[in-house]
Amino acid sequence: MPSAPDLLLDMLTARDDALSTRSLIRAGTVMGLTEVTIRSTLTRLVAQSKIRRDARGWYSIPEDGQALQNAVRSWREKHGQIIDW
């Protein structure tokens, strides 16, 4: 089972837009995490500048994290560009 920070960061980097606290809590409960754990993890991740709070109850990856997210996404897609010699 992933840790709360890993789960939240994975979910937020998988999207190009913000996710609601409600959606993140639902996903967390499916993975066995409590609402309190999700909310406190969101607060910690914002304090660490790993995520940003876009509006009340909405979170996303900061702009500087978007560049890294795009680079990782391109690495994952490289395997589809491999051709036989």
RARA-V164647 format. One record per residue. N is the residue number from 1. RES is the residue in three letters. OMEGA is omega in degrees with one decimal (NA if undefined). BURIAL is 1 if it has 24 or more other ideal C-beta (glycine too) atoms within 12 Angstrom, else 0. Layout:
# RARA-V164647
n/res/omega/burial
N/RES/OMEGA/BURIAL
N/RES/OMEGA/BURIAL
This chain:
# RARA-V164647
n/res/omega/burial
1/MET/-179.8/0
2/PRO/174.9/0
3/SER/-179.9/0
4/ALA/178.6/1
5/PRO/179.4/1
6/ASP/-179.9/0
7/LEU/-177.6/1
8/LEU/178.4/1
9/LEU/176.7/1
10/ASP/-178.8/0
11/MET/-177.6/1
12/LEU/178.6/1
13/THR/178.0/1
14/ALA/-177.6/0
15/ARG/175.2/1
16/ASP/179.9/0
17/ASP/-176.4/0
18/ALA/174.0/0
19/LEU/179.8/1
20/SER/175.8/0
21/THR/-179.8/1
22/ARG/179.0/0
23/SER/-179.8/1
24/LEU/177.2/1
25/ILE/178.4/1
26/ARG/179.1/0
27/ALA/179.5/1
28/GLY/-179.7/1
29/THR/175.5/0
30/VAL/-179.3/0
31/MET/176.0/0
32/GLY/179.2/0
33/LEU/-178.8/1
34/THR/176.7/0
35/GLU/179.7/0
36/VAL/179.1/0
37/THR/-179.6/0
38/ILE/-178.6/1
39/ARG/-179.8/0
40/SER/177.2/0
41/THR/176.1/1
42/LEU/179.0/1
43/THR/179.8/0
44/ARG/-179.1/0
45/LEU/175.4/1
46/VAL/-180.0/1
47/ALA/179.2/0
48/GLN/-178.5/0
49/SER/176.7/0
50/LYS/173.6/1
51/ILE/176.6/1
52/ARG/176.0/0
53/ARG/-176.6/1
54/ASP/178.8/0
55/ALA/-180.0/0
56/ARG/177.2/0
57/GLY/-179.8/0
58/TRP/-175.8/0
59/TYR/176.9/1
60/SER/176.7/1
61/ILE/178.3/1
62/PRO/-179.0/0
63/GLU/-179.4/0
64/ASP/176.0/0
65/GLY/179.3/0
66/GLN/179.7/0
67/ALA/177.6/0
68/LEU/178.8/0
69/GLN/179.6/1
70/ASN/178.1/0
71/ALA/179.1/0
72/VAL/178.7/0
73/ARG/-179.5/0
74/SER/176.5/0
75/TRP/-178.8/0
76/ARG/-177.9/0
77/GLU/-177.9/0
78/LYS/-176.8/0
79/HIS/178.6/0
80/GLY/-179.2/0
81/GLN/-178.7/0
82/ILE/178.2/0
83/ILE/176.6/0
84/ASP/177.3/0
85/TRP/NA/0
